[in-house]
Amino acid sequence: YGNSLHAVLVGIVVPEVDTVVKLVKSLGIPRLDIVELCQHGEVVAAMHKDIVRMCKAAGLHSFEMVKPIILHPKPFSVGKRLTPQV
């Protein structure tokens, strides 16, 4: 959430396109572009479910797991500004 009023971890995930395509096929979702898929509720929910499964398998506590996730279609890079200037 980006503020101190919410006590949960937020995850920003840049999924691999191949992974999203496989997921979309398994969910029966029509193939959309990667930007639309990153905003699709079923895709986000399925990716979050998989992240939670991996966290539990690794023995993480609930407070160590991301609650909401945001799927971002473009990879991060050092040269791009992803945060506001202070």
N, C-alpha and C positions, 0 to 999 in steps of 0.2 A: 504494500500500500504506500510505502514511502513516507510514513509518518509514525510518530511514537504512540498514537492512539490505538494501533492494531499490533498485537503481540504475536504475529506469525511471520514466517519466512515466505517471501515471494520469489518464485523462480522465473527467470527469463531464459527460455530454451530456444536454441537455434537447431531445429531438427534437420537431419539429412533428408534430402528430397526423396531418395530411394526408399528410406524407411517410411516416410509419409505416404508414398505411392502404394506400398505393400499394405499399410494400415487401412488406407481408403478402400482398396480392393476387398479386404477382409470384412470391412464394415458395410460394404455395398453402397458407398457414397459415390455419386457421379464425380468423375475426374474434373477438378477445377484447377485454377492456377495456384501456385504455392502460397500466395498472399491470402487468397480466399480460404484455402485449407487451414492456414494458421489461425484463422478467425472462426472456423467451423466448430460449433459446440461439441459435437460428437468426437471430433479429432482431438480437441483439447482435453476432453474428459478421458479418452482412451490413453493418451500420452501420460496424463497425470496418474491414472490408475497404475500404469506400468512403472512410473517413478516410485510411487508409494510401495509397490510390490518389491522393488529392488532395495528400497530403504529398509523395509521390514526384514528382508533376507539378510541385510548387513547388520541387523541388530540396533538400528537407530531408534531413539525414543520419539514419540509423536511431536515433541517440541523441536526436534532436530530436522523434521521433514517439512518440505515446502507445502503450503496449503494451496493457494492459487498459483497457477502457472500462466505465463504469457508466452505464446509461441511467436517468435520473431523470424520472418522469412529470410533475412539477410545476415550473413556471418559478421561477427564483430571484427573490427580491425583497429589498430593503434591510431591510424590517421583520422578516423571518423569521430566526431564528437557525439557521444551518446548521452551526455549529461549537460544540463544547462550551465552556462558560464556563471561563476560566482564573482 
